[in-house]
Every structure is written in structure tokens, then in C-alpha cells.
Amino acid sequence: MFNGIKGVLYRELNVYRKRAGKQLLATSLSPLLFLIAFGWGFGDRVMAEGLPYITFLIPGLITMSSLNQSYGIAQEINITRFYFHLFDEYLIAPVTHIEIVLGEILYGMFKGLLSTLLIFIYATLFKVQLILSPLFFIAILIHTFLFASLGTTMAMVVRDHGSQATVNTFVITPMVFLCGTFFSVDKLPYLFKSIVYLLPLTYSTKVIRASLTGGTVNPLYLSLMIIFAGLFFFSAYLAVKKVEA
């Protein structure tokens, strides 16, 4: 089993290595702009949930950036699937559906964790003190697994780039901006608050922010992250299986 996973992951990492410079530059730019615009703009003068705003912002940027990178494998899979027929090769090779899914998810987690490391470098440059607890590492692994699984699912479900862009516009982008990344979800009107509590990023942001700033992590939120991760992994498996059918 592990040979199939390693084969899929090796292929993805080998392609990534050839364009790593451009990818890292693109990954690092957006969080830096947010830090400059909001972090320096508000600084320590504005408080959010009892924290200086820049300290509040950094965990939100971690969840946002790692989501974008982990879920972003959907577009890469979509391209290789339709233009290079890579999945046709996977499906005729002695590689199981689970191995394909896990290989792609591990690649998405790699990209998400790499973007997280970049945010930590920014936090050091901006002199933001964060607490690296074991719970944070558990949470970020679940978070990146969750959205890499969702990205794999969507790559299998959508049939063209237009549909992929629609999902990004109506699901991913609103989730990034409304699920506590830049401000507390408690500030939202009741209707919007009810909606964002149905979205997995809300729980990722709350758990990761609490684990990095010394807050109390709600076990229910962590449990919901695990449930979402399990559901999206299962959906990715079914989606890959359905492609062969």
C-alpha cells in the first residue's frame, strides 16, 4: 500500500520542485500584504478577543494560507486529469483508490504546512509572540488534511475549470473572509453567524488561534474538525472510485 502512496506523492513533489521558487513567492505574497495592511495599520491599538490585533491576525492568516494551499491541489489535479490524463495512468497502474487519495492529500498537506512555516517566519519578523503547543501541531495537521481531502473531492467532481472557479468564488472565498480569519465571528449578524458555524474553517480558526495564543481549546470544535476531515476523506475516496466507474 505504501508504495502506491509514495509513488503518487513522489510524482507531485517532483513536479512541485521544478516550480518551487515561483510557488513559494506566490504563497508568501498575499499573507505579507495582509500583515502590512492590517497588522501595521492596526498594530497594538486595536484589540480583538482580548488580543492585540496583529496577534489575533497571525493565526487567521495561518488557517487562510494553509487552506488555500491545501485546497489548491484541486486545480492542479483538475489540469493533470483533463489535459495530461494522469488519472487514467493511475487507474491502470497497480495503485488502489485509497493510495491515490492519500498520496494527493499528503501533497496538499505538504503545501499547507509549508505555507504555515512561512507565516511563522513573518510572525518572527513582526515580533509576534506565539505559543507552540502540541495541540497546535495536531490541529494544523487535521486542518490541512481536511482541506486537502476537500480539494481532492472537488477535483474529481467538477468537470471543467469554470466549475472549479465557481466553487472557489461561492464557497472558498466567502469561507476565507467570514470564518474568523480577520475578525471574530461573534461580530456577525445572527443569520451570517448561523451560516459560518456550518463551515469547517470556523472551527479550524478557533482551535488554531486558541492553541497559539494560550486560549482554551473547545474539545467540541476539535471533534468537529475531525468529523469534517473524516467526511471529506470519505467523499474523496468515493469520488476517485466513481471516476474509474
PyRosetta script that sets phi, psi and omega in degrees:
from pyrosetta import init, pose_from_sequence

init()
pose = pose_from_sequence("MFNGIKGVLYRELNVYRKRAGKQLLATSLSPLLFLIAFGWGFGDRVMAEGLPYITFLIPGLITMSSLNQSYGIAQEINITRFYFHLFDEYLIAPVTHIEIVLGEILYGMFKGLLSTLLIFIYATLFKVQLILSPLFFIAILIHTFLFASLGTTMAMVVRDHGSQATVNTFVITPMVFLCGTFFSVDKLPYLFKSIVYLLPLTYSTKVIRASLTGGTVNPLYLSLMIIFAGLFFFSAYLAVKKVEA")
pose.set_psi(1, -43.1)
pose.set_omega(1, -175.5)
pose.set_phi(2, -67.0)
pose.set_psi(2, -27.2)
pose.set_omega(2, 178.3)
pose.set_phi(3, -63.5)
pose.set_psi(3, -40.3)
pose.set_omega(3, 177.6)
pose.set_phi(4, -64.6)
pose.set_psi(4, -43.1)
pose.set_omega(4, 178.5)
pose.set_phi(5, -61.9)
pose.set_psi(5, -46.6)
pose.set_omega(5, -179.6)
pose.set_phi(6, -63.1)
pose.set_psi(6, -36.1)
pose.set_omega(6, 179.4)
pose.set_phi(7, -64.7)
pose.set_psi(7, -47.0)
pose.set_omega(7, 178.6)
pose.set_phi(8, -63.9)
pose.set_psi(8, -45.7)
pose.set_omega(8, -178.8)
pose.set_phi(9, -64.9)
pose.set_psi(9, -40.8)
pose.set_omega(9, 179.0)
pose.set_phi(10, -60.2)
pose.set_psi(10, -43.3)
pose.set_omega(10, -179.9)
pose.set_phi(11, -60.6)
pose.set_psi(11, -45.7)
pose.set_omega(11, -177.7)
pose.set_phi(12, -67.1)
pose.set_psi(12, -42.3)
pose.set_omega(12, -179.7)
pose.set_phi(13, -68.2)
pose.set_psi(13, -33.8)
pose.set_omega(13, 179.3)
pose.set_phi(14, -66.6)
pose.set_psi(14, -39.5)
pose.set_omega(14, 175.9)
pose.set_phi(15, -67.2)
pose.set_psi(15, -42.3)
pose.set_omega(15, -179.6)
pose.set_phi(16, -62.0)
pose.set_psi(16, -39.5)
pose.set_omega(16, -177.8)
pose.set_phi(17, -58.0)
pose.set_psi(17, -34.9)
pose.set_omega(17, -176.5)
pose.set_phi(18, -72.0)
pose.set_psi(18, -19.6)
pose.set_omega(18, 179.9)
pose.set_phi(19, -128.3)
pose.set_psi(19, 25.4)
pose.set_omega(19, -174.7)
pose.set_phi(20, -60.7)
pose.set_psi(20, -40.5)
pose.set_omega(20, -178.2)
pose.set_phi(21, -58.5)
pose.set_psi(21, -50.5)
pose.set_omega(21, -179.8)
pose.set_phi(22, -64.6)
pose.set_psi(22, -39.8)
pose.set_omega(22, -178.8)
pose.set_phi(23, -65.8)
pose.set_psi(23, -43.3)
pose.set_omega(23, 179.9)
pose.set_phi(24, -64.9)
pose.set_psi(24, -39.0)
pose.set_omega(24, 178.0)
pose.set_phi(25, -63.6)
pose.set_psi(25, -44.7)
pose.set_omega(25, 179.3)
pose.set_phi(26, -65.4)
pose.set_psi(26, -39.2)
pose.set_omega(26, -179.4)
pose.set_phi(27, -66.2)
pose.set_psi(27, -36.9)
pose.set_omega(27, -173.9)
pose.set_phi(28, -82.1)
pose.set_psi(28, -20.2)
pose.set_omega(28, -171.6)
pose.set_phi(29, -70.8)
pose.set_psi(29, -49.7)
pose.set_omega(29, -174.7)
pose.set_phi(30, -60.7)
pose.set_psi(30, -49.8)
pose.set_omega(30, 177.5)
pose.set_phi(31, -60.4)
pose.set_psi(31, -36.0)
pose.set_omega(31, 179.1)
pose.set_phi(32, -63.8)
pose.set_psi(32, -42.1)
pose.set_omega(32, 178.6)
pose.set_phi(33, -63.4)
pose.set_psi(33, -41.0)
pose.set_omega(33, 177.5)
pose.set_phi(34, -63.9)
pose.set_psi(34, -39.9)
pose.set_omega(34, 179.4)
pose.set_phi(35, -65.0)
pose.set_psi(35, -42.1)
pose.set_omega(35, 179.5)
pose.set_phi(36, -67.1)
pose.set_psi(36, -45.8)
pose.set_omega(36, -176.0)
pose.set_phi(37, -68.6)
pose.set_psi(37, -47.7)
pose.set_omega(37, -175.5)
pose.set_phi(38, -97.6)
pose.set_psi(38, -40.9)
pose.set_omega(38, -178.1)
pose.set_phi(39, -63.7)
pose.set_psi(39, -54.3)
pose.set_omega(39, 177.2)
pose.set_phi(40, -72.0)
pose.set_psi(40, -33.9)
pose.set_omega(40, -178.5)
pose.set_phi(41, -63.3)
pose.set_psi(41, -44.5)
pose.set_omega(41, -179.0)
pose.set_phi(42, -95.2)
pose.set_psi(42, -37.1)
pose.set_omega(42, 177.2)
pose.set_phi(43, 55.9)
pose.set_psi(43, -136.4)
pose.set_omega(43, 180.0)
pose.set_phi(44, -93.2)
pose.set_psi(44, 0.8)
pose.set_omega(44, -177.1)
pose.set_phi(45, -78.0)
pose.set_psi(45, -23.8)
pose.set_omega(45, -178.4)
pose.set_phi(46, -110.7)
pose.set_psi(46, 134.2)
pose.set_omega(46, 179.0)
pose.set_phi(47, -110.1)
pose.set_psi(47, 146.6)
pose.set_omega(47, 176.6)
pose.set_phi(48, -139.9)
pose.set_psi(48, 121.2)
pose.set_omega(48, -177.1)
pose.set_phi(49, 52.2)
pose.set_psi(49, 38.8)
pose.set_omega(49, 177.7)
pose.set_phi(50, 78.5)
pose.set_psi(50, 7.6)
pose.set_omega(50, -179.0)
pose.set_phi(51, -117.1)
pose.set_psi(51, 149.0)
pose.set_omega(51, 168.4)
pose.set_phi(52, -55.7)
pose.set_psi(52, 142.0)
pose.set_omega(52, -170.4)
pose.set_phi(53, -58.5)
pose.set_psi(53, -38.0)
pose.set_omega(53, -177.9)
pose.set_phi(54, -66.3)
pose.set_psi(54, -34.2)
pose.set_omega(54, 176.0)
pose.set_phi(55, -69.0)
pose.set_psi(55, -36.9)
pose.set_omega(55, 176.1)
pose.set_phi(56, -66.3)
pose.set_psi(56, -36.2)
pose.set_omega(56, -173.2)
pose.set_phi(57, -73.0)
pose.set_psi(57, -39.5)
pose.set_omega(57, -173.8)
pose.set_phi(58, -55.6)
pose.set_psi(58, -49.7)
pose.set_omega(58, 177.6)
pose.set_phi(59, -61.2)
pose.set_psi(59, -34.4)
pose.set_omega(59, 176.3)
pose.set_phi(60, -64.3)
pose.set_psi(60, -39.5)
pose.set_omega(60, 177.2)
pose.set_phi(61, -67.6)
pose.set_psi(61, -33.2)
pose.set_omega(61, 176.7)
pose.set_phi(62, -63.1)
pose.set_psi(62, -47.2)
pose.set_omega(62, -179.5)
pose.set_phi(63, -67.6)
pose.set_psi(63, -38.5)
pose.set_omega(63, -179.7)
pose.set_phi(64, -65.8)
pose.set_psi(64, -50.1)
pose.set_omega(64, -176.1)
pose.set_phi(65, -67.0)
pose.set_psi(65, -42.3)
pose.set_omega(65, 180.0)
pose.set_phi(66, -69.0)
pose.set_psi(66, -32.9)
pose.set_omega(66, 173.6)
pose.set_phi(67, -62.0)
pose.set_psi(67, -50.4)
pose.set_omega(67, -177.5)
pose.set_phi(68, -58.2)
pose.set_psi(68, -39.4)
pose.set_omega(68, -177.8)
pose.set_phi(69, -77.2)
pose.set_psi(69, -42.5)
pose.set_omega(69, -179.6)
pose.set_phi(70, -67.5)
pose.set_psi(70, -45.9)
pose.set_omega(70, 179.0)
pose.set_phi(71, -71.6)
pose.set_psi(71, -26.9)
pose.set_omega(71, -176.1)
pose.set_phi(72, -61.8)
pose.set_psi(72, -14.3)
pose.set_omega(72, 176.7)
pose.set_phi(73, -64.2)
pose.set_psi(73, -17.9)
pose.set_omega(73, 179.4)
pose.set_phi(74, -57.7)
pose.set_psi(74, -43.8)
pose.set_omega(74, -179.1)
pose.set_phi(75, -67.5)
pose.set_psi(75, -40.0)
pose.set_omega(75, 179.3)
pose.set_phi(76, -64.7)
pose.set_psi(76, -45.3)
pose.set_omega(76, 178.4)
pose.set_phi(77, -62.0)
pose.set_psi(77, -40.8)
pose.set_omega(77, -179.8)
pose.set_phi(78, -58.7)
pose.set_psi(78, -44.0)
pose.set_omega(78, -178.9)
pose.set_phi(79, -66.4)
pose.set_psi(79, -49.1)
pose.set_omega(79, -177.9)
pose.set_phi(80, -66.6)
pose.set_psi(80, -29.4)
pose.set_omega(80, -179.1)
pose.set_phi(81, -70.7)
pose.set_psi(81, -45.2)
pose.set_omega(81, -173.2)
pose.set_phi(82, -91.0)
pose.set_psi(82, -30.2)
pose.set_omega(82, -175.8)
pose.set_phi(83, -98.7)
pose.set_psi(83, -32.6)
pose.set_omega(83, -177.1)
pose.set_phi(84, -112.1)
pose.set_psi(84, -3.4)
pose.set_omega(84, 177.4)
pose.set_phi(85, 53.5)
pose.set_psi(85, 38.3)
pose.set_omega(85, -177.5)
pose.set_phi(86, -63.6)
pose.set_psi(86, -38.8)
pose.set_omega(86, -176.8)
pose.set_phi(87, -69.5)
pose.set_psi(87, -25.7)
pose.set_omega(87, 173.7)
pose.set_phi(88, -62.2)
pose.set_psi(88, -38.5)
pose.set_omega(88, 178.7)
pose.set_phi(89, -69.4)
pose.set_psi(89, -40.9)
pose.set_omega(89, 177.5)
pose.set_phi(90, -59.8)
pose.set_psi(90, -43.4)
pose.set_omega(90, -172.3)
pose.set_phi(91, -72.7)
pose.set_psi(91, -22.9)
pose.set_omega(91, 176.7)
pose.set_phi(92, -94.8)
pose.set_psi(92, -8.1)
pose.set_omega(92, 177.0)
pose.set_phi(93, -84.7)
pose.set_psi(93, 162.4)
pose.set_omega(93, 177.5)
pose.set_phi(94, -76.0)
pose.set_psi(94, 60.5)
pose.set_omega(94, -179.8)
pose.set_phi(95, -126.3)
pose.set_psi(95, 129.1)
pose.set_omega(95, -178.1)
pose.set_phi(96, -80.4)
pose.set_psi(96, 165.9)
pose.set_omega(96, 178.4)
pose.set_phi(97, -61.3)
pose.set_psi(97, -41.5)
pose.set_omega(97, 179.5)
pose.set_phi(98, -61.2)
pose.set_psi(98, -40.3)
pose.set_omega(98, 179.7)
pose.set_phi(99, -65.3)
pose.set_psi(99, -40.2)
pose.set_omega(99, 177.3)
pose.set_phi(100, -61.7)
pose.set_psi(100, -48.4)
pose.set_omega(100, -178.1)
pose.set_phi(101, -62.1)
pose.set_psi(101, -48.1)
pose.set_omega(101, -178.0)
pose.set_phi(102, -65.6)
pose.set_psi(102, -37.5)
pose.set_omega(102, 177.7)
pose.set_phi(103, -62.2)
pose.set_psi(103, -44.5)
pose.set_omega(103, 178.8)
pose.set_phi(104, -67.8)
pose.set_psi(104, -40.4)
pose.set_omega(104, 179.9)
pose.set_phi(105, -64.5)
pose.set_psi(105, -42.6)
pose.set_omega(105, 178.2)
pose.set_phi(106, -62.2)
pose.set_psi(106, -35.6)
pose.set_omega(106, 175.9)
pose.set_phi(107, -64.9)
pose.set_psi(107, -44.1)
pose.set_omega(107, 177.2)
pose.set_phi(108, -62.2)
pose.set_psi(108, -39.5)
pose.set_omega(108, 177.6)
pose.set_phi(109, -64.6)
pose.set_psi(109, -39.9)
pose.set_omega(109, 177.1)
pose.set_phi(110, -57.0)
pose.set_psi(110, -47.3)
pose.set_omega(110, -179.3)
pose.set_phi(111, -65.5)
pose.set_psi(111, -40.6)
pose.set_omega(111, 179.2)
pose.set_phi(112, -65.3)
pose.set_psi(112, -41.7)
pose.set_omega(112, -180.0)
pose.set_phi(113, -70.1)
pose.set_psi(113, -33.3)
pose.set_omega(113, 176.6)
pose.set_phi(114, -64.6)
pose.set_psi(114, -41.5)
pose.set_omega(114, 177.5)
pose.set_phi(115, -66.1)
pose.set_psi(115, -33.3)
pose.set_omega(115, 176.9)
pose.set_phi(116, -63.5)
pose.set_psi(116, -41.9)
pose.set_omega(116, 177.8)
pose.set_phi(117, -60.2)
pose.set_psi(117, -39.8)
pose.set_omega(117, 178.3)
pose.set_phi(118, -61.8)
pose.set_psi(118, -39.8)
pose.set_omega(118, 179.5)
pose.set_phi(119, -66.0)
pose.set_psi(119, -37.4)
pose.set_omega(119, 177.4)
pose.set_phi(120, -64.2)
pose.set_psi(120, -35.9)
pose.set_omega(120, 175.6)
pose.set_phi(121, -63.7)
pose.set_psi(121, -43.1)
pose.set_omega(121, 176.6)
pose.set_phi(122, -62.0)
pose.set_psi(122, -41.1)
pose.set_omega(122, 179.6)
pose.set_phi(123, -59.3)
pose.set_psi(123, -39.6)
pose.set_omega(123, 177.6)
pose.set_phi(124, -65.3)
pose.set_psi(124, -42.9)
pose.set_omega(124, -179.9)
pose.set_phi(125, -65.2)
pose.set_psi(125, -35.3)
pose.set_omega(125, 180.0)
pose.set_phi(126, -88.9)
pose.set_psi(126, 5.0)
pose.set_omega(126, 176.5)
pose.set_phi(127, 58.2)
pose.set_psi(127, 45.5)
pose.set_omega(127, 176.5)
pose.set_phi(128, -99.7)
pose.set_psi(128, 125.1)
pose.set_omega(128, -178.6)
pose.set_phi(129, -87.2)
pose.set_psi(129, 122.2)
pose.set_omega(129, 177.8)
pose.set_phi(130, -123.5)
pose.set_psi(130, 156.1)
pose.set_omega(130, -179.2)
pose.set_phi(131, -105.2)
pose.set_psi(131, 118.3)
pose.set_omega(131, 179.7)
pose.set_phi(132, -93.6)
pose.set_psi(132, 91.9)
pose.set_omega(132, 179.6)
pose.set_phi(133, -98.2)
pose.set_psi(133, 157.9)
pose.set_omega(133, 175.9)
pose.set_phi(134, -55.9)
pose.set_psi(134, -31.9)
pose.set_omega(134, -179.0)
pose.set_phi(135, -64.5)
pose.set_psi(135, -33.8)
pose.set_omega(135, 177.5)
pose.set_phi(136, -62.4)
pose.set_psi(136, -44.9)
pose.set_omega(136, -177.9)
pose.set_phi(137, -64.7)
pose.set_psi(137, -37.9)
pose.set_omega(137, 175.4)
pose.set_phi(138, -62.8)
pose.set_psi(138, -46.2)
pose.set_omega(138, -176.8)
pose.set_phi(139, -64.5)
pose.set_psi(139, -42.3)
pose.set_omega(139, -176.9)
pose.set_phi(140, -70.9)
pose.set_psi(140, -31.3)
pose.set_omega(140, 175.9)
pose.set_phi(141, -67.6)
pose.set_psi(141, -43.2)
pose.set_omega(141, 177.3)
pose.set_phi(142, -64.5)
pose.set_psi(142, -42.7)
pose.set_omega(142, -179.0)
pose.set_phi(143, -59.8)
pose.set_psi(143, -49.6)
pose.set_omega(143, -178.7)
pose.set_phi(144, -69.8)
pose.set_psi(144, -35.9)
pose.set_omega(144, 175.9)
pose.set_phi(145, -61.8)
pose.set_psi(145, -43.6)
pose.set_omega(145, -178.5)
pose.set_phi(146, -58.3)
pose.set_psi(146, -50.8)
pose.set_omega(146, -174.4)
pose.set_phi(147, -81.3)
pose.set_psi(147, -24.8)
pose.set_omega(147, 171.3)
pose.set_phi(148, -68.0)
pose.set_psi(148, -36.1)
pose.set_omega(148, 176.0)
pose.set_phi(149, -65.3)
pose.set_psi(149, -42.8)
pose.set_omega(149, 178.1)
pose.set_phi(150, -63.8)
pose.set_psi(150, -41.1)
pose.set_omega(150, 178.3)
pose.set_phi(151, -62.3)
pose.set_psi(151, -40.8)
pose.set_omega(151, 178.0)
pose.set_phi(152, -64.5)
pose.set_psi(152, -41.5)
pose.set_omega(152, 177.8)
pose.set_phi(153, -59.4)
pose.set_psi(153, -49.9)
pose.set_omega(153, -176.6)
pose.set_phi(154, -66.3)
pose.set_psi(154, -34.4)
pose.set_omega(154, 178.0)
pose.set_phi(155, -63.1)
pose.set_psi(155, -31.5)
pose.set_omega(155, 179.3)
pose.set_phi(156, -82.7)
pose.set_psi(156, -30.0)
pose.set_omega(156, -175.0)
pose.set_phi(157, -80.9)
pose.set_psi(157, -46.8)
pose.set_omega(157, -176.7)
pose.set_phi(158, -72.9)
pose.set_psi(158, 154.4)
pose.set_omega(158, -174.7)
pose.set_phi(159, -117.3)
pose.set_psi(159, 0.4)
pose.set_omega(159, 177.8)
pose.set_phi(160, -160.6)
pose.set_psi(160, 168.5)
pose.set_omega(160, -177.7)
pose.set_phi(161, -68.0)
pose.set_psi(161, -30.0)
pose.set_omega(161, 178.7)
pose.set_phi(162, -62.8)
pose.set_psi(162, -42.7)
pose.set_omega(162, 178.3)
pose.set_phi(163, -66.0)
pose.set_psi(163, -37.4)
pose.set_omega(163, 177.8)
pose.set_phi(164, -63.1)
pose.set_psi(164, -42.8)
pose.set_omega(164, 178.7)
pose.set_phi(165, -65.0)
pose.set_psi(165, -35.8)
pose.set_omega(165, 178.8)
pose.set_phi(166, -63.5)
pose.set_psi(166, -43.3)
pose.set_omega(166, 177.7)
pose.set_phi(167, -61.0)
pose.set_psi(167, -43.7)
pose.set_omega(167, 179.2)
pose.set_phi(168, -61.2)
pose.set_psi(168, -42.2)
pose.set_omega(168, -176.2)
pose.set_phi(169, -69.5)
pose.set_psi(169, -43.1)
pose.set_omega(169, -171.9)
pose.set_phi(170, -98.7)
pose.set_psi(170, -9.8)
pose.set_omega(170, -179.8)
pose.set_phi(171, -122.0)
pose.set_psi(171, -59.2)
pose.set_omega(171, -172.2)
pose.set_phi(172, -68.6)
pose.set_psi(172, -48.9)
pose.set_omega(172, -177.6)
pose.set_phi(173, -62.4)
pose.set_psi(173, -48.6)
pose.set_omega(173, 175.9)
pose.set_phi(174, -59.4)
pose.set_psi(174, -38.3)
pose.set_omega(174, 179.6)
pose.set_phi(175, -62.7)
pose.set_psi(175, -42.1)
pose.set_omega(175, -179.5)
pose.set_phi(176, -61.0)
pose.set_psi(176, -40.0)
pose.set_omega(176, -173.7)
pose.set_phi(177, -90.7)
pose.set_psi(177, -19.2)
pose.set_omega(177, -172.6)
pose.set_phi(178, -109.7)
pose.set_psi(178, -8.8)
pose.set_omega(178, -172.0)
pose.set_phi(179, -97.7)
pose.set_psi(179, 33.3)
pose.set_omega(179, 173.4)
pose.set_phi(180, 90.1)
pose.set_psi(180, 9.8)
pose.set_omega(180, 180.0)
pose.set_phi(181, -66.3)
pose.set_psi(181, -47.7)
pose.set_omega(181, -174.4)
pose.set_phi(182, -108.4)
pose.set_psi(182, -16.7)
pose.set_omega(182, 178.7)
pose.set_phi(183, -155.6)
pose.set_psi(183, 161.6)
pose.set_omega(183, -178.1)
pose.set_phi(184, -67.6)
pose.set_psi(184, 135.8)
pose.set_omega(184, 178.7)
pose.set_phi(185, -66.0)
pose.set_psi(185, -17.5)
pose.set_omega(185, 178.5)
pose.set_phi(186, -67.4)
pose.set_psi(186, -16.5)
pose.set_omega(186, 178.4)
pose.set_phi(187, -79.9)
pose.set_psi(187, -12.7)
pose.set_omega(187, -177.0)
pose.set_phi(188, -76.2)
pose.set_psi(188, 151.3)
pose.set_omega(188, 171.4)
pose.set_phi(189, -59.5)
pose.set_psi(189, 158.5)
pose.set_omega(189, -173.5)
pose.set_phi(190, -55.2)
pose.set_psi(190, -43.0)
pose.set_omega(190, -177.8)
pose.set_phi(191, -61.3)
pose.set_psi(191, -48.9)
pose.set_omega(191, -179.8)
pose.set_phi(192, -67.1)
pose.set_psi(192, -36.2)
pose.set_omega(192, 178.5)
pose.set_phi(193, -62.1)
pose.set_psi(193, -39.7)
pose.set_omega(193, 178.5)
pose.set_phi(194, -63.2)
pose.set_psi(194, -35.9)
pose.set_omega(194, -179.5)
pose.set_phi(195, -71.7)
pose.set_psi(195, -46.9)
pose.set_omega(195, -175.1)
pose.set_phi(196, -67.5)
pose.set_psi(196, -23.8)
pose.set_omega(196, 177.1)
pose.set_phi(197, -77.1)
pose.set_psi(197, -2.3)
pose.set_omega(197, 171.5)
pose.set_phi(198, -93.1)
pose.set_psi(198, -6.5)
pose.set_omega(198, -173.7)
pose.set_phi(199, -103.3)
pose.set_psi(199, 138.6)
pose.set_omega(199, -174.0)
pose.set_phi(200, -65.9)
pose.set_psi(200, -29.8)
pose.set_omega(200, -177.3)
pose.set_phi(201, -63.3)
pose.set_psi(201, -29.9)
pose.set_omega(201, 178.1)
pose.set_phi(202, -56.9)
pose.set_psi(202, -45.4)
pose.set_omega(202, -177.6)
pose.set_phi(203, -74.4)
pose.set_psi(203, -37.7)
pose.set_omega(203, 175.8)
pose.set_phi(204, -59.5)
pose.set_psi(204, -46.3)
pose.set_omega(204, -177.5)
pose.set_phi(205, -63.6)
pose.set_psi(205, -44.3)
pose.set_omega(205, -179.2)
pose.set_phi(206, -64.3)
pose.set_psi(206, -44.7)
pose.set_omega(206, -178.2)
pose.set_phi(207, -67.8)
pose.set_psi(207, -46.9)
pose.set_omega(207, -177.9)
pose.set_phi(208, -66.8)
pose.set_psi(208, -39.5)
pose.set_omega(208, 178.3)
pose.set_phi(209, -64.8)
pose.set_psi(209, -43.8)
pose.set_omega(209, 179.6)
pose.set_phi(210, -64.1)
pose.set_psi(210, -40.0)
pose.set_omega(210, -177.6)
pose.set_phi(211, -70.3)
pose.set_psi(211, -24.6)
pose.set_omega(211, -178.9)
pose.set_phi(212, -92.7)
pose.set_psi(212, -17.3)
pose.set_omega(212, -174.6)
pose.set_phi(213, -116.8)
pose.set_psi(213, 10.0)
pose.set_omega(213, 177.7)
pose.set_phi(214, 82.1)
pose.set_psi(214, 13.5)
pose.set_omega(214, 178.2)
pose.set_phi(215, -81.2)
pose.set_psi(215, 178.2)
pose.set_omega(215, 179.0)
pose.set_phi(216, -92.0)
pose.set_psi(216, 123.7)
pose.set_omega(216, 179.4)
pose.set_phi(217, -84.7)
pose.set_psi(217, 124.8)
pose.set_omega(217, 178.3)
pose.set_phi(218, -75.8)
pose.set_psi(218, 118.0)
pose.set_omega(218, -179.7)
pose.set_phi(219, -58.3)
pose.set_psi(219, -30.2)
pose.set_omega(219, 178.9)
pose.set_phi(220, -64.0)
pose.set_psi(220, -41.6)
pose.set_omega(220, -179.7)
pose.set_phi(221, -64.1)
pose.set_psi(221, -41.8)
pose.set_omega(221, 178.6)
pose.set_phi(222, -64.9)
pose.set_psi(222, -39.1)
pose.set_omega(222, 178.1)
pose.set_phi(223, -64.1)
pose.set_psi(223, -39.3)
pose.set_omega(223, 178.8)
pose.set_phi(224, -66.1)
pose.set_psi(224, -36.5)
pose.set_omega(224, 175.3)
pose.set_phi(225, -59.8)
pose.set_psi(225, -43.4)
pose.set_omega(225, 179.9)
pose.set_phi(226, -64.5)
pose.set_psi(226, -40.2)
pose.set_omega(226, 179.1)
pose.set_phi(227, -64.4)
pose.set_psi(227, -46.0)
pose.set_omega(227, 177.2)
pose.set_phi(228, -59.3)
pose.set_psi(228, -43.3)
pose.set_omega(228, -179.4)
pose.set_phi(229, -61.0)
pose.set_psi(229, -43.1)
pose.set_omega(229, 179.0)
pose.set_phi(230, -64.9)
pose.set_psi(230, -41.8)
pose.set_omega(230, 179.8)
pose.set_phi(231, -64.8)
pose.set_psi(231, -43.6)
pose.set_omega(231, -178.5)
pose.set_phi(232, -70.7)
pose.set_psi(232, -33.9)
pose.set_omega(232, 176.4)
pose.set_phi(233, -65.0)
pose.set_psi(233, -43.5)
pose.set_omega(233, 179.5)
pose.set_phi(234, -64.3)
pose.set_psi(234, -39.6)
pose.set_omega(234, 179.0)
pose.set_phi(235, -66.6)
pose.set_psi(235, -35.4)
pose.set_omega(235, 177.2)
pose.set_phi(236, -65.1)
pose.set_psi(236, -42.0)
pose.set_omega(236, 178.4)
pose.set_phi(237, -61.6)
pose.set_psi(237, -46.2)
pose.set_omega(237, 179.6)
pose.set_phi(238, -64.2)
pose.set_psi(238, -38.6)
pose.set_omega(238, -178.4)
pose.set_phi(239, -65.7)
pose.set_psi(239, -42.4)
pose.set_omega(239, 178.4)
pose.set_phi(240, -66.5)
pose.set_psi(240, -40.7)
pose.set_omega(240, 178.9)
pose.set_phi(241, -62.8)
pose.set_psi(241, -38.2)
pose.set_omega(241, -179.0)
pose.set_phi(242, -69.2)
pose.set_psi(242, -31.5)
pose.set_omega(242, 178.7)
pose.set_phi(243, -60.9)
pose.set_psi(243, -41.1)
pose.set_omega(243, 179.5)
pose.set_phi(244, -67.3)
pose.set_psi(244, -37.2)
pose.set_omega(244, -179.9)
pose.set_phi(245, -67.6)
pose.dump_pdb("model.pdb")
